[in-house]
Amino acid sequence: MSWGATWLAPDVDEFGVMNTAELGFLLESHRVALVSTLVANNEVGSLQPVDEIVEIARAHQVATHVDAVAALGYIPVSFRDLGVTAMSISAHKVGGPVGVGALVLSRHAPAWEALHHGGEQQRQRSGTLNVAGALGFAVALEAREAKRQQGARALAFLRDRLMTGLQAQVQGIVVRGSTERLPGNLHITVPGCEGDVLLYLLDQHGIHVSTGSACQAGVPEASHVLLAMGVSEPDARGALRFSLSYSTTEVDIDQVISVFASVVERASAAGMAAPA
């Protein structure tokens, strides 16, 4: 069924950051109902210019939504300070119950009704609330926020230690994303290697990484995020994302650095898979 709406995507730059000038052009030249953006890219970790995006949208009287799922618990996230119309967050990213999330709406959010139902919760959603899940989310978020305030700087230090260590071990790897990024995110591409091969070899050492976002897990193709950033398809296939947590230690980082050169050597010898 078609509702007569289409979506438009402004370009991103080489760091995965939205082109706000193009956003302004799209708002000038089209009738837009909503601007939606990530607070932080969940793959390369780049922080988005949310303040500027909100300002541009407000100038065109367009509502704004942010996906703060990847950012929550790693950088300060204040719905009031963001000044957006709506914000999505998820419990599992902060150690809370799986399957629990929240859509935070401002008092000035447009009225909406996603489904026809009995009219509960000011006609926003029907059914019985998952009280235990909501409480679990709140408790987990309080605990994670305490860890963020105490440990975000140390987490960024470990991330940078891993980055410099890997660059010293293997020539030619490229760090992707902006320098303004999530403290626990390191995204690289390794030329001449398949990311899946690197992942399996690292797994043999008890090191768990990903080749993209969890949303793209199991998809045997180059990341659409990297391709949008202008990375070539062969280079994008050599992507690895290292996600650090507040429990990551210097010993963990040193283990990764110590085995990385041999892992890349074996992956390079395996070669690249033939194009489909």
C-alpha positions as CSV (number, residue, x, y, z in Angstrom):
1,M,0.0,0.0,0.0
2,S,1.3,3.4,-0.9
3,W,0.8,6.4,1.3
4,G,2.1,8.9,-1.3
5,A,5.3,9.7,0.5
6,T,8.9,9.2,-0.4
7,W,12.1,9.6,1.6
8,L,15.1,11.8,0.7
9,A,18.6,11.3,2.0
10,P,21.2,14.1,2.1
11,D,24.7,13.0,1.2
12,V,27.3,12.4,3.9
13,D,31.0,13.4,3.7
14,E,34.0,11.1,3.7
15,F,33.7,10.9,7.5
16,G,30.0,9.8,7.5
17,V,28.7,13.2,8.6
18,M,25.5,14.6,7.1
19,N,25.9,17.4,4.6
20,T,23.7,20.0,6.2
21,A,23.9,22.4,3.2
22,E,22.2,19.7,1.2
23,L,19.7,19.2,3.9
24,G,18.8,22.8,3.7
25,F,18.4,22.6,-0.1
26,L,16.1,19.6,0.3
27,L,13.9,21.4,2.8
28,E,13.8,24.4,0.5
29,S,12.8,22.4,-2.6
30,H,10.5,19.8,-1.2
31,R,7.5,19.6,1.1
32,V,9.0,17.6,4.1
33,A,7.1,16.2,7.0
34,L,10.0,15.0,9.2
35,V,13.8,15.2,9.4
36,S,15.3,12.1,11.0
37,T,19.0,11.5,11.9
38,L,21.3,9.4,14.0
39,V,22.9,11.2,16.9
40,A,26.0,9.0,16.3
41,N,26.5,6.6,13.4
42,N,26.2,3.1,14.7
43,E,28.8,1.8,12.3
44,V,31.7,4.3,12.0
45,G,30.8,6.1,15.2
46,S,30.7,9.7,13.8
47,L,28.8,12.2,15.8
48,Q,26.2,14.1,13.7
49,P,25.7,17.9,13.8
50,V,22.4,17.6,15.6
51,D,22.2,21.2,16.7
52,E,22.7,22.4,13.2
53,I,20.2,19.9,11.8
54,V,17.6,20.9,14.3
55,E,18.2,24.6,13.6
56,I,17.7,24.1,9.8
57,A,14.6,22.0,10.3
58,R,13.1,24.5,12.7
59,A,13.7,27.3,10.2
60,H,11.5,25.4,7.8
61,Q,9.0,24.5,10.4
62,V,9.7,20.8,10.1
63,A,9.7,18.3,13.0
64,T,12.9,16.4,13.9
65,H,13.5,12.9,15.2
66,V,16.8,11.5,16.4
67,D,17.9,7.9,16.8
68,A,20.1,8.1,20.0
69,V,20.3,4.3,20.4
70,A,24.1,4.1,19.7
71,A,24.9,7.3,21.6
72,L,23.0,6.5,24.8
73,G,25.4,5.7,27.6
74,Y,28.5,6.8,25.8
75,I,28.0,10.6,25.3
76,P,25.7,13.0,27.1
77,V,22.2,12.7,25.8
78,S,19.6,15.2,26.9
79,F,16.2,15.3,25.2
80,R,15.7,18.8,26.4
81,D,19.1,20.1,25.2
82,L,18.8,18.4,21.8
83,G,15.6,20.4,21.2
84,V,14.1,17.7,18.9
85,T,10.5,16.7,18.4
86,A,11.1,13.0,19.1
87,M,13.9,10.6,20.2
88,S,14.3,6.9,20.0
89,I,16.4,4.9,22.6
90,S,16.8,1.2,23.4
91,A,17.4,-0.6,26.6
92,H,19.7,-3.4,25.3
93,K,22.4,-0.8,24.4
94,V,22.8,0.1,28.1
95,G,22.6,-3.4,29.5
96,G,18.8,-3.4,30.0
97,P,16.1,-5.9,28.9
98,V,16.1,-6.9,25.3
99,G,13.0,-5.8,23.4
100,V,12.4,-2.7,25.5
101,G,12.8,0.8,24.1
102,A,11.3,4.3,24.3
103,L,10.0,6.9,21.9
104,V,10.4,10.2,23.7
105,L,8.0,12.9,22.4
106,S,8.0,16.6,23.1
107,R,4.9,18.4,24.2
108,H,4.7,20.0,20.8
109,A,5.0,16.8,18.8
110,P,2.3,16.4,16.0
111,A,-0.6,14.1,16.9
112,W,-0.2,10.7,15.4
113,E,-1.8,7.3,15.6
114,A,0.2,4.4,14.1
115,L,-2.5,1.8,14.5
116,H,-6.3,1.8,15.1
117,H,-6.8,0.7,18.6
118,G,-8.7,1.3,21.9
119,G,-7.3,4.8,22.5
120,E,-5.0,4.2,25.5
121,Q,-2.0,6.3,26.3
122,Q,-3.5,9.5,24.8
123,R,-4.2,7.5,21.6
124,Q,-0.5,6.9,21.0
125,R,-0.4,3.1,21.8
126,S,-2.8,0.4,23.0
127,G,-2.2,-2.6,25.2
128,T,-0.7,-3.4,28.6
129,L,2.6,-1.7,29.4
130,N,5.6,-3.8,30.1
131,V,6.2,-2.3,33.6
132,A,9.0,-4.7,34.6
133,G,10.8,-4.0,31.3
134,A,10.4,-0.2,31.7
135,L,11.7,-0.3,35.2
136,G,14.6,-2.5,34.1
137,F,15.4,0.0,31.4
138,A,15.4,2.9,33.9
139,V,17.7,1.1,36.4
140,A,20.1,0.0,33.6
141,L,20.3,3.5,32.3
142,E,21.0,5.0,35.7
143,A,23.9,2.5,36.1
144,R,25.2,3.2,32.6
145,E,25.1,6.9,33.1
146,A,27.2,6.6,36.2
147,K,29.7,4.6,34.3
148,R,29.7,7.1,31.5
149,Q,30.5,10.0,33.8
150,Q,33.3,8.1,35.4
151,G,34.7,6.2,32.5
152,A,34.1,7.8,29.1
153,R,37.5,9.6,29.1
154,A,39.3,6.3,29.9
155,L,37.3,4.5,27.3
156,A,38.4,7.0,24.6
157,F,42.0,6.6,25.8
158,L,41.8,2.8,25.3
159,R,40.2,3.3,21.9
160,D,43.0,5.6,20.8
161,R,45.6,3.1,22.2
162,L,44.1,0.4,20.1
163,M,44.0,2.6,17.0
164,T,47.7,3.6,17.2
165,G,48.7,0.1,18.1
166,L,47.0,-1.4,15.0
167,Q,48.4,1.3,12.8
168,A,51.9,0.5,14.1
169,Q,51.4,-3.2,13.4
170,V,49.9,-3.0,9.9
171,Q,50.7,-0.4,7.3
172,G,47.9,0.8,5.1
173,I,44.9,0.4,7.3
174,V,42.5,3.3,7.3
175,V,40.5,4.6,10.2
176,R,37.0,5.5,9.1
177,G,34.7,8.1,10.6
178,S,35.1,11.5,12.2
179,T,37.5,12.4,14.9
180,E,34.3,13.5,16.7
181,R,33.1,10.0,17.4
182,L,31.8,7.6,20.1
183,P,34.5,6.9,22.7
184,G,34.2,3.1,22.3
185,N,34.1,2.9,18.6
186,L,37.0,2.2,16.2
187,H,36.2,1.4,12.6
188,I,38.9,0.5,10.1
189,T,39.3,-0.9,6.7
190,V,42.2,-3.3,5.8
191,P,43.1,-3.3,2.1
192,G,43.4,-6.6,0.4
193,C,41.5,-8.5,3.1
194,E,37.9,-9.7,3.5
195,G,36.4,-8.4,6.7
196,D,34.6,-11.8,7.2
197,V,38.0,-13.6,7.1
198,L,39.5,-11.1,9.6
199,L,36.5,-11.6,11.8
200,Y,36.9,-15.4,11.9
201,L,40.6,-15.3,12.4
202,L,40.3,-12.9,15.3
203,D,37.5,-15.0,16.8
204,Q,40.0,-17.9,17.0
205,H,42.0,-15.7,19.4
206,G,38.9,-15.0,21.5
207,I,38.5,-11.5,20.0
208,H,35.0,-10.6,18.9
209,V,34.6,-7.9,16.3
210,S,32.1,-7.1,13.6
211,T,32.3,-6.1,10.0
212,G,29.5,-3.6,10.2
213,S,26.4,-2.7,12.3
214,A,24.3,-5.4,14.0
215,C,21.5,-4.3,11.6
216,Q,23.6,-5.6,8.7
217,A,24.9,-8.8,10.3
218,G,24.8,-11.7,7.9
219,V,24.5,-9.5,4.9
220,P,27.3,-10.6,2.4
221,E,27.9,-7.2,0.8
222,A,29.9,-4.0,1.3
223,S,28.5,-1.6,3.9
224,H,26.1,1.0,2.5
225,V,27.5,3.4,5.0
226,L,31.1,3.1,3.7
227,L,29.9,3.2,0.1
228,A,28.0,6.5,0.9
229,M,31.2,7.9,2.4
230,G,32.9,7.3,-1.0
231,V,34.9,4.2,0.0
232,S,35.4,1.8,-2.9
233,E,33.6,-1.5,-2.9
234,P,36.8,-3.6,-2.5
235,D,38.1,-1.4,0.4
236,A,34.7,-1.5,2.1
237,R,34.7,-5.3,2.1
238,G,37.8,-5.1,4.4
239,A,35.9,-3.3,7.2
240,L,36.2,-4.1,10.9
241,R,34.4,-2.5,13.8
242,F,35.9,-2.7,17.2
243,S,33.4,-1.9,20.0
244,L,34.9,-1.2,23.4
245,S,32.9,-1.2,26.6
246,Y,33.5,0.1,30.1
247,S,34.7,-3.4,31.1
248,T,37.5,-3.3,28.4
249,T,41.0,-3.4,29.9
250,E,44.5,-2.5,28.7
251,V,45.2,-6.2,28.7
252,D,42.4,-6.7,26.2
253,I,43.7,-4.0,24.0
254,D,47.3,-5.3,24.1
255,Q,46.0,-8.8,23.1
256,V,44.3,-7.5,20.0
257,I,47.4,-5.5,19.0
258,S,49.7,-8.5,19.6
259,V,47.9,-10.8,17.2
260,F,46.7,-8.3,14.6
261,A,49.6,-8.4,12.2
262,S,49.6,-12.2,11.9
263,V,45.8,-12.2,11.4
264,V,46.1,-9.7,8.6
265,E,48.9,-11.7,7.0
266,R,46.7,-14.8,6.9
267,A,43.7,-12.9,5.7
268,S,45.7,-11.3,2.9
269,A,47.1,-14.7,1.9
270,A,43.5,-16.0,1.6
271,G,42.8,-13.2,-0.9
272,M,39.6,-11.5,-1.9
273,A,36.4,-13.4,-2.8
274,A,35.4,-13.2,-6.4
275,P,32.6,-10.6,-7.1
276,A,29.1,-12.1,-7.1
